[in-house]
């Protein structure tokens, strides 16, 4: 990921404590495929309406996730200066408007722009200079692009302006940074605090989309292609971007599921756009999903030559192992990467019904994870102990069975080659689709009319 080394070091040690496995296994097998078809569905109807409505009120009206035409292109960028004063310069093909804000933990400057076409060199942003450690860029929300500057220490924005094009010189966005102190930086954070990130539009499925040919309600599947927009995710050995790999895979999986006619399928993002982690889980709850699958292809800092293969994760308070803790830490940094202010974890309502829903959901999640591992085993390479667990923020919908799939590890050259292979993508998506079919088979069987007994004796 562009410029993420410092962020990962900054957050090192905040991962969950390791133990030896994905947590206690349920002693009684779940009603496979009924998902939240019993208690959890009832609970969802009774409890979710107020929770979702309140959350949507907090984030404001939901914008339509549509591609906005870029107003300008960024063609090059450079940094000049030293540890006392540093200048960031972005070359443009037309002047733009912009705003600058600050975020702490870690120290960051956020530059918000209209929708931009970034035509920058492949390695742009990986290395900084002076007060800037690294920087990244990309789509942030419909009609909005963002640049995030990771700074080494508290800074003040001395000057910021846009120069028009002159003769053979392009238009330029210029920011001058100077050393500051923590108190002044934090005061600026408060002064430039932004409104919460808008909630991406929850797709409104036509009523017919939820019904099969016999009028039965289809299971609702929410597929979550990880990262997006300014958050590229992991970057492969040869420059492959995680956000692109998982979007390609999700599109194939969606096609297979929709072709079956059995499911109502939704995506948390349809395009290369950033979606905050908690909003992804909120979308699944808002759609009353029967299954949520978050799709990733991460990297590891150590063991790059040996850590490879697919992994299936479920939610737990403690990580099952060191790799699981590392992956969860990396995935949970998505909002930090995109320059989103981290709010406190929302307080859970203490209620026996919610606790029951959470326990039942955990059973269903573990059951689907096991089913998925078995289907993947016959199709693709798996990591050792392929069902693992950790505290992934995106899996915290208490009433939606949820798993996170790491398709492979972009830090491994062999995995990277597979992840961009169309044949591998088709084969792996078929295995995931078959796991989903197996999971919901009891529900499909219950929906079938009883077969008349043979009368011939």
GUKOLVO-945158 format. One record per residue (C-alpha): residue in one letter; x, y, z. Coordinates in steps of 0.25 Angstrom, whole numbers, plus 5000, padded with zeros to 4 digits. Layout:
BEGIN
AXYZ
...
This chain:
BEGIN
X500050005000
X500550144997
X501250205009
X500750105019
X502050055026
X502050165036
X500550155039
X500750005042
X501950025051
X501150135058
X500050045061
X500949925064
X500549855077
X499149895076
X498749755070
X497949655078
X498649555087
X498949415080
X498449285084
X498449145078
X497149145069
X495949205064
X495249195077
X494349095083
X493549015073
X492049005075
X491648865081
X490348865073
X490348875058
X489648995053
X488448995044
X489249005032
X488849105022
X487649165030
X488649275033
X487849365042
X486549295037
X486049275051
X486349355063
X487249455056
X486249495045
X485249525056
X486249605064
X486649675051
X485249725049
X485049755063
X486349825066
X487049875054
X486049975049
X486350075060
X487850055060
X487950065045
X487050185044
X487850255055
X489150225048
X488650275035
X488250405042
X489650425047
X490250405034
X489250495026
X488650465013
X489150355005
X489850404992
X489750324979
X490950244976
X491250294962
X492450324955
X492650474954
X493450534942
X494850584947
X494950734947
X496450734945
X497650634944
X498850624953
X500050594944
X501250604953
X501650634968
X502850664975
X503350704989
X504450804992
X505050855005
X505650805018
X505150765032
X504850905036
X504050955023
X503550865013
X502750895000
X501750794993
X501450824978
X500450754970
X500450784955
X499050804949
X498450824935
X497450924940
X497251004953
X496450934964
X495850974977
X496250904990
X496150895005
X497250855015
X496950795029
X497750715039
X497650585047
X498450525058
X498950385062
X499650385053
X499950525048
X499250555035
X498950665025
X497650645017
X497450715004
X496050694998
X495850724984
X494750714973
X494750584965
X496150574959
X496850484949
X498150444955
X499150424944
X500350404953
X501650314952
X501350174958
X502250194970
X501750334973
X501550354988
X502350234994
X503450324998
X503450465004
X504450575008
X504650665019
X503450675028
X502650585019
X502850435021
X501950385010
X500650415003
X499450354995
X498350394986
X497050344980
X495550354979
X494950374993
X493450394991
X492550424979
X493050554973
X494150564982
X495650524982
X496650524993
X498150534996
X498650495009
X500050545014
X500650465025
X501550555033
X502750525042
X502350625053
X501350735056
X501350835045
X500650965042
X500151005028
X500851125025
X500351155011
X499451085001
X499051134987
X498751094973
X499651154962
X499051164948
X499751114936
X500751204930
X501451184917
X502051044917
X501751034932
X500550954937
X499550994947
X500050954961
X499450934975
X500550974985
X500550945000
X501651005009
X501850925023
X502650975034
X502950905048
X501950925059
X501650865072
X500650765077
X499750865084
X499650955072
X499350835063
X498250785072
X497650915072
X497650915057
X497050775057
X495850825064
X495750955056
X495650875043
X494850755048
X494050705037
X492650645036
X492550495036
X492750425023
X491450415016
X490850275016
X490950215002
X489550184996
X488950055000
X488349994987
X486849974987
X486549844982
X485249834974
X484349744981
X484349644970
X485849624972
X485649564985
X484749464980
X485049334972
X484149284961
X483249214971
X483049334979
X483949294991
X484949394997
X486349384992
X487449395002
X488149525002
X489649524999
X490549645002
X491949634995
X492949735000
X494149764991
X495149815001
X495849955000
X495550044988
X495850194984
X496950254992
X497150125000
X497850034990
X498049925000
X499249834999
X500249854987
X500849734980
X502249694978
X502049744963
X501049864967
X499749794966
X498749864975
X497849794985
X496649884982
X496649844967
X496849694969
X495749684979
X494749764970
X495049674958
X494849544967
X493549604973
X493049634959
X493249484955
X492649434968
X491449524966
X491149474952
X491149334956
X490249354968
X489249434960
X489349334948
X488749234958
X487549314960
X487549274975
X488049394982
X487849544983
X489349594982
X489849734986
X491249794987
X491749894997
X492349974985
X492149964970
X493350054966
X494750094971
X494250174983
X494550174997
X493550125007
X493850135023
X493849995030
X492750015039
X491850065028
X492049935020
X491549855032
X490349955033
X490049935019
X489949785021
X488949805033
X488149905025
X487949805014
X487549695024
X488649615018
X488649465021
X490149455018
X491249555017
X492649525010
X493749625011
X494849595000
X496249635001
X497649594997
X498649655007
X500149645009
X501049605021
X502249675026
X503049555029
X503049415023
X502749465009
X503349345003
X502549245011
X501249315015
X500249285003
X498949224999
X497449255003
X497049285017
X495649295023
X495449385035
X494349395045
X494149495056
X494749475070
X495249565082
X496549495081
X497349465069
X497549315066
X499049335063
X500149445060
X499749445045
X498349465048
X498649585057
X499549645047
X498449635036
X497349695045
X498249805049
X498549835034
X497149825029
X496649915041
X497550025037
X496650055025
X495950175030
X497350235035
X497950215021
X496750295015
X496850405025
X495650375032
X495550415047
X495350295055
X494150305065
X493950225077
X493350085075
X491850105077
X491350055090
X490549925089
X489249915095
X489249815106
X488049735103
X487849585105
X487249575091
X488449645084
X489349555092
X488649425087
X488649485072
X490149505073
X490349365078
X489449305068
X490149385057
X491549335062
X491049195060
X490549215046
X491849295042
X492749185047
X491849075040
X491949155027
X493449175029
X493649025030
X492848995018
X493649105010
X494949045014
X494548905009
X494048954996
X495349034994
X496148924998
X495848844985
X496048964976
X497149054981
X498349054990
X498049085005
X498949135016
X499249045027
X498049045037
X497249125027
X496049155037
X496549265046
X495949375054
X496249515059
X495549655062
X495249705048
X494449825049
X493649795036
X493149665042
X492449725054
X490949725050
X490449645061
X489249595053
X489849555040
X490649435038
X492049485033
X493349435028
X494549505022
X495349435011
X496849465008
X496949404994
X498449404995
X499549494999
X500049594989
X501449594997
X501649454991
X502049464976
X501349324973
X500049374979
X500149504972
X500249434959
X499049344962
X498149464967
X498249524953
X497949394946
X496549394939
X496549244940
X496949244955
X495849344957
X494749264950
X495149134958
X495249204971
X493949284969
X493249144966
X493749084979
X493149204987
X491849194980
X491749044982
X492049074997
X490949174997
X489949074991
X490348965001
X490149065013
X488749105008
X488348965003
X487448935016
X486749065013
X486549024999
X486048885003
X485048945012
X484449035001
X484248914992
X482848854991
X482748714998
X482948604988
X481748514987
X481948374991
X481948264981
X480548194980
X481048074973
X481247954981
